Amino acid sequence: DIGVGAAVALIAAAALAAGRWPKAAPVLGIAVCAAVLTHYTTLPLWLPALLLAAAAAVPGQRWRAAGGLSISLLLCGLLAHHFLRLPTGHELIGVVLDGLPGANSGAARPGDALAIIADRALPSLWVGLRDGPALLLNAARPCHAPWGLVLLAGGVGLLGRGLPTLLWPGTKSRWAALSSLPVGLALASLAASAPLLSAVQAPERYLDNLAPVSALLLAAGCGAIGLALGIVGALLLSSRFSPGAIGRITEASLPFAVVVLVLPCLAWPTPMPDDTAVGLYLAENAIRRQVPDGIFLASPAGELAVATGHPWCSWPLCSAEAPGADPEACLDRIRQACGQGQALGWVTLPGWKLAGAQDTEQRALDQWIADEQPALQVIELGSFQAQIRLLPAEKPPAASTTR
């Protein structure tokens, strides 16, 4: 979503500007608040914005920068609560569950949300911690840039402008290189959700929304590396390759060399999409070809409707409203809820496990529809399978004639 990515970029830029010019922090706080309120995924980013403003300010002005930003955020939040309709906790839980593959909000009660997320995240948390940063950097990776260079620039981006201070003659402390580390960490905190998103296998568009953060880290890393190389060249030329200068540069460059040597040892591979990601992409193209525009799309994966521009048919459990309802009666209820009996796009994902009772009901309904309506297209890729159908519109009841 370009709008969400722009909001994240605005939050980062305004917070950095508030740290650089603390007097303007109250005005910049309004921009941060407006960006935070644009989407439910940006609502928690007010805290990283405060951390970033405080980290970017000079030591004597950090409270002033963070305080000015806090006042604006508080006043703006109160006005938004009074004049705007903010999502309730129940609605936020439903949206979060809709973003998780196989966890439909219509099937889970709000109290089950944490259990569903924990059940999805905990078994693969280490994988998320490993792949989340890689996927985040890959979201802003320039075309044809070597993956090793991207990893190096992203890691050095946490130090940013602090790295070249190692090479300045007369540096009092080697710890001066860490002076900008709080800024890098605060900037990275804007994308703190990346490992969790990767662990729960959320759609890639959620990580793509955080691409401005990785772009800023990559830019800071490339700038630091370029400036460090320039300083090395200037020192060598000015001292005419004297042994003392070479020794000083070698000593100062040791931390940089450690970064260069350690990052490849982490063996982070280039993020490659799995069968599900590629299969969903193929399903998107099939839906665009087979399902006319404007028709509701019934699919366990809501991202298919979002990606193809179709209104998503997300229905509650038929058994909750009409216990014992057969599949045909359930489909009639779905038709009335989505499109008032018009044609309906139907996507079957056999390997897509839903939550609780909805999984059993969904599979029974899919099987009944498969027996009644042939698939327009079947997609099979490894462990992924999808069936695309177009259910015709209901025939209106015949008009009765009276004599």
Contacts in CASP RR format, 6 or more apart in sequence:
PFRMAT RR
TARGET T0000
AUTHOR 0000-0000-0000
METHOD contacts of the structure
MODEL  1
DIGVGAAVALIAAAALAAGRWPKAAPVLGIAVCAAVLTHYTTLPLWLPAL
LLAAAAAVPGQRWRAAGGLSISLLLCGLLAHHFLRLPTGHELIGVVLDGL
PGANSGAARPGDALAIIADRALPSLWVGLRDGPALLLNAARPCHAPWGLV
LLAGGVGLLGRGLPTLLWPGTKSRWAALSSLPVGLALASLAASAPLLSAV
QAPERYLDNLAPVSALLLAAGCGAIGLALGIVGALLLSSRFSPGAIGRIT
EASLPFAVVVLVLPCLAWPTPMPDDTAVGLYLAENAIRRQVPDGIFLASP
AGELAVATGHPWCSWPLCSAEAPGADPEACLDRIRQACGQGQALGWVTLP
GWKLAGAQDTEQRALDQWIADEQPALQVIELGSFQAQIRLLPAEKPPAAS
TTR
1 39 0 8 1.000
1 205 0 8 1.000
1 208 0 8 1.000
1 209 0 8 1.000
3 38 0 8 1.000
3 39 0 8 1.000
4 38 0 8 1.000
4 39 0 8 1.000
4 41 0 8 1.000
4 42 0 8 1.000
4 209 0 8 1.000
5 208 0 8 1.000
5 209 0 8 1.000
5 210 0 8 1.000
5 211 0 8 1.000
5 212 0 8 1.000
6 212 0 8 1.000
7 35 0 8 1.000
7 36 0 8 1.000
7 38 0 8 1.000
7 39 0 8 1.000
7 42 0 8 1.000
8 35 0 8 1.000
8 42 0 8 1.000
8 45 0 8 1.000
8 190 0 8 1.000
8 209 0 8 1.000
8 210 0 8 1.000
8 212 0 8 1.000
8 213 0 8 1.000
9 212 0 8 1.000
10 31 0 8 1.000
10 32 0 8 1.000
10 34 0 8 1.000
10 35 0 8 1.000
11 32 0 8 1.000
11 35 0 8 1.000
11 36 0 8 1.000
11 42 0 8 1.000
11 45 0 8 1.000
11 48 0 8 1.000
11 49 0 8 1.000
11 190 0 8 1.000
12 49 0 8 1.000
12 52 0 8 1.000
12 187 0 8 1.000
12 190 0 8 1.000
12 212 0 8 1.000
12 213 0 8 1.000
12 216 0 8 1.000
14 28 0 8 1.000
14 29 0 8 1.000
14 31 0 8 1.000
14 32 0 8 1.000
14 35 0 8 1.000
14 49 0 8 1.000
15 28 0 8 1.000
15 32 0 8 1.000
15 48 0 8 1.000
15 49 0 8 1.000
15 50 0 8 1.000
15 52 0 8 1.000
15 53 0 8 1.000
15 56 0 8 1.000
15 69 0 8 1.000
16 52 0 8 1.000
16 53 0 8 1.000
16 56 0 8 1.000
16 183 0 8 1.000
17 24 0 8 1.000
17 28 0 8 1.000
18 24 0 8 1.000
18 25 0 8 1.000
18 28 0 8 1.000
18 29 0 8 1.000
18 32 0 8 1.000
18 53 0 8 1.000
18 56 0 8 1.000
18 57 0 8 1.000
18 65 0 8 1.000
18 68 0 8 1.000
18 69 0 8 1.000
19 25 0 8 1.000
19 52 0 8 1.000
19 53 0 8 1.000
19 54 0 8 1.000
19 56 0 8 1.000
19 57 0 8 1.000
19 61 0 8 1.000
19 62 0 8 1.000
19 65 0 8 1.000
20 56 0 8 1.000
20 57 0 8 1.000
21 28 0 8 1.000
22 57 0 8 1.000
22 61 0 8 1.000
22 64 0 8 1.000
22 65 0 8 1.000
22 68 0 8 1.000
25 53 0 8 1.000
25 64 0 8 1.000
25 65 0 8 1.000
25 66 0 8 1.000
25 67 0 8 1.000
25 68 0 8 1.000
25 69 0 8 1.000
25 72 0 8 1.000
26 68 0 8 1.000
26 69 0 8 1.000
26 71 0 8 1.000
26 72 0 8 1.000
27 72 0 8 1.000
28 69 0 8 1.000
28 72 0 8 1.000
29 68 0 8 1.000
29 69 0 8 1.000
29 72 0 8 1.000
29 73 0 8 1.000
29 76 0 8 1.000
30 72 0 8 1.000
30 76 0 8 1.000
32 46 0 8 1.000
32 49 0 8 1.000
32 69 0 8 1.000
32 72 0 8 1.000
32 73 0 8 1.000
33 46 0 8 1.000
33 72 0 8 1.000
33 73 0 8 1.000
33 76 0 8 1.000
33 77 0 8 1.000
33 80 0 8 1.000
34 76 0 8 1.000
35 42 0 8 1.000
35 45 0 8 1.000
36 42 0 8 1.000
36 43 0 8 1.000
36 45 0 8 1.000
36 46 0 8 1.000
36 49 0 8 1.000
36 73 0 8 1.000
37 43 0 8 1.000
37 76 0 8 1.000
37 77 0 8 1.000
37 80 0 8 1.000
37 84 0 8 1.000
37 86 0 8 1.000
40 87 0 8 1.000
40 92 0 8 1.000
40 95 0 8 1.000
41 193 0 8 1.000
41 206 0 8 1.000
41 209 0 8 1.000
44 193 0 8 1.000
45 190 0 8 1.000
46 73 0 8 1.000
47 189 0 8 1.000
48 186 0 8 1.000
48 189 0 8 1.000
48 190 0 8 1.000
48 192 0 8 1.000
49 69 0 8 1.000
49 73 0 8 1.000
49 190 0 8 1.000
50 66 0 8 1.000
50 69 0 8 1.000
50 70 0 8 1.000
50 73 0 8 1.000
51 186 0 8 1.000
51 189 0 8 1.000
52 183 0 8 1.000
52 186 0 8 1.000
52 187 0 8 1.000
52 189 0 8 1.000
52 190 0 8 1.000
53 65 0 8 1.000
53 66 0 8 1.000
53 69 0 8 1.000
54 62 0 8 1.000
54 63 0 8 1.000
54 65 0 8 1.000
54 66 0 8 1.000
54 186 0 8 1.000
55 62 0 8 1.000
55 182 0 8 1.000
55 183 0 8 1.000
55 184 0 8 1.000
55 185 0 8 1.000
55 186 0 8 1.000
56 65 0 8 1.000
56 183 0 8 1.000
56 186 0 8 1.000
57 64 0 8 1.000
57 65 0 8 1.000
57 66 0 8 1.000
80 86 0 8 1.000
87 95 0 8 1.000
89 110 0 8 1.000
90 110 0 8 1.000
93 105 0 8 1.000
93 110 0 8 1.000
93 111 0 8 1.000
93 113 0 8 1.000
94 105 0 8 1.000
94 106 0 8 1.000
94 108 0 8 1.000
94 110 0 8 1.000
94 113 0 8 1.000
95 105 0 8 1.000
96 113 0 8 1.000
96 117 0 8 1.000
97 103 0 8 1.000
97 104 0 8 1.000
97 105 0 8 1.000
97 106 0 8 1.000
97 108 0 8 1.000
97 113 0 8 1.000
97 116 0 8 1.000
97 355 0 8 1.000
98 104 0 8 1.000
98 105 0 8 1.000
98 302 0 8 1.000
98 314 0 8 1.000
99 202 0 8 1.000
99 203 0 8 1.000
99 206 0 8 1.000
99 302 0 8 1.000
99 303 0 8 1.000
100 116 0 8 1.000
100 117 0 8 1.000
100 120 0 8 1.000
100 200 0 8 1.000
100 201 0 8 1.000
100 202 0 8 1.000
101 201 0 8 1.000
101 202 0 8 1.000
101 203 0 8 1.000
101 276 0 8 1.000
101 301 0 8 1.000
101 352 0 8 1.000
102 300 0 8 1.000
102 301 0 8 1.000
102 352 0 8 1.000
102 353 0 8 1.000
102 354 0 8 1.000
102 355 0 8 1.000
103 116 0 8 1.000
103 120 0 8 1.000
103 354 0 8 1.000
103 355 0 8 1.000
104 300 0 8 1.000
104 314 0 8 1.000
104 354 0 8 1.000
104 355 0 8 1.000
104 358 0 8 1.000
105 314 0 8 1.000
106 314 0 8 1.000
106 315 0 8 1.000
106 316 0 8 1.000
106 317 0 8 1.000
106 358 0 8 1.000
107 317 0 8 1.000
107 354 0 8 1.000
107 355 0 8 1.000
107 356 0 8 1.000
107 357 0 8 1.000
107 358 0 8 1.000
107 359 0 8 1.000
108 116 0 8 1.000
108 355 0 8 1.000
108 356 0 8 1.000
112 355 0 8 1.000
116 355 0 8 1.000
117 200 0 8 1.000
120 199 0 8 1.000
120 200 0 8 1.000
120 201 0 8 1.000
121 196 0 8 1.000
121 199 0 8 1.000
121 200 0 8 1.000
124 199 0 8 1.000
124 200 0 8 1.000
124 201 0 8 1.000
125 195 0 8 1.000
125 199 0 8 1.000
127 198 0 8 1.000
127 199 0 8 1.000
128 195 0 8 1.000
128 196 0 8 1.000
128 198 0 8 1.000
128 199 0 8 1.000
129 195 0 8 1.000
129 199 0 8 1.000
130 268 0 8 1.000
131 195 0 8 1.000
131 198 0 8 1.000
131 271 0 8 1.000
132 194 0 8 1.000
132 195 0 8 1.000
132 197 0 8 1.000
132 198 0 8 1.000
132 207 0 8 1.000
133 194 0 8 1.000
133 195 0 8 1.000
133 268 0 8 1.000
134 151 0 8 1.000
134 268 0 8 1.000
134 269 0 8 1.000
134 270 0 8 1.000
134 271 0 8 1.000
135 194 0 8 1.000
135 198 0 8 1.000
135 204 0 8 1.000
135 207 0 8 1.000
135 271 0 8 1.000
136 191 0 8 1.000
136 194 0 8 1.000
136 207 0 8 1.000
136 210 0 8 1.000
136 211 0 8 1.000
136 213 0 8 1.000
136 214 0 8 1.000
137 150 0 8 1.000
137 151 0 8 1.000
137 154 0 8 1.000
137 214 0 8 1.000
137 217 0 8 1.000
137 218 0 8 1.000
138 150 0 8 1.000
138 270 0 8 1.000
138 271 0 8 1.000
139 207 0 8 1.000
139 208 0 8 1.000
139 210 0 8 1.000
139 211 0 8 1.000
139 214 0 8 1.000
140 211 0 8 1.000
140 212 0 8 1.000
140 214 0 8 1.000
140 215 0 8 1.000
140 218 0 8 1.000
141 147 0 8 1.000
141 150 0 8 1.000
141 218 0 8 1.000
142 150 0 8 1.000
142 218 0 8 1.000
147 270 0 8 1.000
148 263 0 8 1.000
148 264 0 8 1.000
150 218 0 8 1.000
151 263 0 8 1.000
151 264 0 8 1.000
151 266 0 8 1.000
151 268 0 8 1.000
152 225 0 8 1.000
152 259 0 8 1.000
152 260 0 8 1.000
152 263 0 8 1.000
153 217 0 8 1.000
153 218 0 8 1.000
153 221 0 8 1.000
153 222 0 8 1.000
153 225 0 8 1.000
154 214 0 8 1.000
154 217 0 8 1.000
154 218 0 8 1.000
154 221 0 8 1.000
155 217 0 8 1.000
155 221 0 8 1.000
155 259 0 8 1.000
155 263 0 8 1.000
156 163 0 8 1.000
156 220 0 8 1.000
156 221 0 8 1.000
156 224 0 8 1.000
156 225 0 8 1.000
156 256 0 8 1.000
156 259 0 8 1.000
157 184 0 8 1.000
157 217 0 8 1.000
157 218 0 8 1.000
157 220 0 8 1.000
157 221 0 8 1.000
157 224 0 8 1.000
158 181 0 8 1.000
158 184 0 8 1.000
158 185 0 8 1.000
158 188 0 8 1.000
158 217 0 8 1.000
159 177 0 8 1.000
159 178 0 8 1.000
159 180 0 8 1.000
159 181 0 8 1.000
159 184 0 8 1.000
159 221 0 8 1.000
159 224 0 8 1.000
160 180 0 8 1.000
160 183 0 8 1.000
160 184 0 8 1.000
160 220 0 8 1.000
160 221 0 8 1.000
160 223 0 8 1.000
160 224 0 8 1.000
161 180 0 8 1.000
161 220 0 8 1.000
161 224 0 8 1.000
161 227 0 8 1.000
162 176 0 8 1.000
162 177 0 8 1.000
162 178 0 8 1.000
162 179 0 8 1.000
162 180 0 8 1.000
162 181 0 8 1.000
162 224 0 8 1.000
163 177 0 8 1.000
163 221 0 8 1.000
163 224 0 8 1.000
163 225 0 8 1.000
163 227 0 8 1.000
163 228 0 8 1.000
163 255 0 8 1.000
163 256 0 8 1.000
164 224 0 8 1.000
164 227 0 8 1.000
164 228 0 8 1.000
164 231 0 8 1.000
165 171 0 8 1.000
165 176 0 8 1.000
165 177 0 8 1.000
165 179 0 8 1.000
166 174 0 8 1.000
166 176 0 8 1.000
166 177 0 8 1.000
166 228 0 8 1.000
166 252 0 8 1.000
166 253 0 8 1.000
166 255 0 8 1.000
166 256 0 8 1.000
167 228 0 8 1.000
167 231 0 8 1.000
167 232 0 8 1.000
167 235 0 8 1.000
167 249 0 8 1.000
167 252 0 8 1.000
167 253 0 8 1.000
168 231 0 8 1.000
169 235 0 8 1.000
169 248 0 8 1.000
171 252 0 8 1.000
174 252 0 8 1.000
174 255 0 8 1.000
177 255 0 8 1.000
184 217 0 8 1.000
184 220 0 8 1.000
187 213 0 8 1.000
187 216 0 8 1.000
187 217 0 8 1.000
188 213 0 8 1.000
188 217 0 8 1.000
190 210 0 8 1.000
190 213 0 8 1.000
191 210 0 8 1.000
191 213 0 8 1.000
191 214 0 8 1.000
193 210 0 8 1.000
194 207 0 8 1.000
194 210 0 8 1.000
197 206 0 8 1.000
197 207 0 8 1.000
198 207 0 8 1.000
201 276 0 8 1.000
203 280 0 8 1.000
203 303 0 8 1.000
204 273 0 8 1.000
204 277 0 8 1.000
205 303 0 8 1.000
205 306 0 8 1.000
205 307 0 8 1.000
228 253 0 8 1.000
228 256 0 8 1.000
232 249 0 8 1.000
232 253 0 8 1.000
235 245 0 8 1.000
235 248 0 8 1.000
235 249 0 8 1.000
236 245 0 8 1.000
236 246 0 8 1.000
236 249 0 8 1.000
238 245 0 8 1.000
239 245 0 8 1.000
273 281 0 8 1.000
275 381 0 8 1.000
275 382 0 8 1.000
275 383 0 8 1.000
275 384 0 8 1.000
276 383 0 8 1.000
276 384 0 8 1.000
278 381 0 8 1.000
278 384 0 8 1.000
279 379 0 8 1.000
279 381 0 8 1.000
279 384 0 8 1.000
279 386 0 8 1.000
280 301 0 8 1.000
280 303 0 8 1.000
280 304 0 8 1.000
280 307 0 8 1.000
280 384 0 8 1.000
280 386 0 8 1.000
282 379 0 8 1.000
282 381 0 8 1.000
282 386 0 8 1.000
283 304 0 8 1.000
283 347 0 8 1.000
283 379 0 8 1.000
283 386 0 8 1.000
283 388 0 8 1.000
284 304 0 8 1.000
284 307 0 8 1.000
284 308 0 8 1.000
286 376 0 8 1.000
286 377 0 8 1.000
286 379 0 8 1.000
286 386 0 8 1.000
286 388 0 8 1.000
287 297 0 8 1.000
287 304 0 8 1.000
287 308 0 8 1.000
287 310 0 8 1.000
287 345 0 8 1.000
287 347 0 8 1.000
287 388 0 8 1.000
288 308 0 8 1.000
289 377 0 8 1.000
290 376 0 8 1.000
290 377 0 8 1.000
290 388 0 8 1.000
290 390 0 8 1.000
291 297 0 8 1.000
291 308 0 8 1.000
291 310 0 8 1.000
291 345 0 8 1.000
291 388 0 8 1.000
291 390 0 8 1.000
292 343 0 8 1.000
292 390 0 8 1.000
293 309 0 8 1.000
293 310 0 8 1.000
294 309 0 8 1.000
294 310 0 8 1.000
294 311 0 8 1.000
295 310 0 8 1.000
295 342 0 8 1.000
295 343 0 8 1.000
295 344 0 8 1.000
295 345 0 8 1.000
295 390 0 8 1.000
296 310 0 8 1.000
296 311 0 8 1.000
296 312 0 8 1.000
296 313 0 8 1.000
296 338 0 8 1.000
296 339 0 8 1.000
296 342 0 8 1.000
296 344 0 8 1.000
296 345 0 8 1.000
297 304 0 8 1.000
297 305 0 8 1.000
297 308 0 8 1.000
297 310 0 8 1.000
297 311 0 8 1.000
297 312 0 8 1.000
297 313 0 8 1.000
297 344 0 8 1.000
297 345 0 8 1.000
297 346 0 8 1.000
297 347 0 8 1.000
298 313 0 8 1.000
298 315 0 8 1.000
298 334 0 8 1.000
298 338 0 8 1.000
298 344 0 8 1.000
298 345 0 8 1.000
298 346 0 8 1.000
298 347 0 8 1.000
299 305 0 8 1.000
299 312 0 8 1.000
299 313 0 8 1.000
299 346 0 8 1.000
299 347 0 8 1.000
299 349 0 8 1.000
300 347 0 8 1.000
300 349 0 8 1.000
300 352 0 8 1.000
300 354 0 8 1.000
300 362 0 8 1.000
301 347 0 8 1.000
301 349 0 8 1.000
301 352 0 8 1.000
302 312 0 8 1.000
302 314 0 8 1.000
304 347 0 8 1.000
305 311 0 8 1.000
305 312 0 8 1.000
305 313 0 8 1.000
306 312 0 8 1.000
310 345 0 8 1.000
311 338 0 8 1.000
313 334 0 8 1.000
313 337 0 8 1.000
313 338 0 8 1.000
313 339 0 8 1.000
313 344 0 8 1.000
313 345 0 8 1.000
315 333 0 8 1.000
315 334 0 8 1.000
315 337 0 8 1.000
315 338 0 8 1.000
317 357 0 8 1.000
317 358 0 8 1.000
317 361 0 8 1.000
318 325 0 8 1.000
318 329 0 8 1.000
318 330 0 8 1.000
318 333 0 8 1.000
318 334 0 8 1.000
318 361 0 8 1.000
319 325 0 8 1.000
319 330 0 8 1.000
319 357 0 8 1.000
319 361 0 8 1.000
321 333 0 8 1.000
322 329 0 8 1.000
322 330 0 8 1.000
322 333 0 8 1.000
325 333 0 8 1.000
327 364 0 8 1.000
327 365 0 8 1.000
327 367 0 8 1.000
327 368 0 8 1.000
327 369 0 8 1.000
328 368 0 8 1.000
330 361 0 8 1.000
330 365 0 8 1.000
331 365 0 8 1.000
331 368 0 8 1.000
331 369 0 8 1.000
331 391 0 8 1.000
332 394 0 8 1.000
334 344 0 8 1.000
335 341 0 8 1.000
335 342 0 8 1.000
335 344 0 8 1.000
335 391 0 8 1.000
335 394 0 8 1.000
338 344 0 8 1.000
341 393 0 8 1.000
341 394 0 8 1.000
342 393 0 8 1.000
342 394 0 8 1.000
343 390 0 8 1.000
343 391 0 8 1.000
343 392 0 8 1.000
343 393 0 8 1.000
344 390 0 8 1.000
344 391 0 8 1.000
345 388 0 8 1.000
345 389 0 8 1.000
345 390 0 8 1.000
345 391 0 8 1.000
346 369 0 8 1.000
346 373 0 8 1.000
346 388 0 8 1.000
346 389 0 8 1.000
346 390 0 8 1.000
346 391 0 8 1.000
347 386 0 8 1.000
347 387 0 8 1.000
347 388 0 8 1.000
347 389 0 8 1.000
348 366 0 8 1.000
348 369 0 8 1.000
348 370 0 8 1.000
348 375 0 8 1.000
348 386 0 8 1.000
348 387 0 8 1.000
348 389 0 8 1.000
349 385 0 8 1.000
349 386 0 8 1.000
350 366 0 8 1.000
350 385 0 8 1.000
350 387 0 8 1.000
351 383 0 8 1.000
351 384 0 8 1.000
351 385 0 8 1.000
353 359 0 8 1.000
354 362 0 8 1.000
369 389 0 8 1.000
369 391 0 8 1.000
370 387 0 8 1.000
373 389 0 8 1.000
373 391 0 8 1.000
374 389 0 8 1.000
375 387 0 8 1.000
375 388 0 8 1.000
375 389 0 8 1.000
376 388 0 8 1.000
376 389 0 8 1.000
376 390 0 8 1.000
377 387 0 8 1.000
377 388 0 8 1.000
378 385 0 8 1.000
378 386 0 8 1.000
378 387 0 8 1.000
378 388 0 8 1.000
379 385 0 8 1.000
379 386 0 8 1.000
379 387 0 8 1.000
379 388 0 8 1.000
END
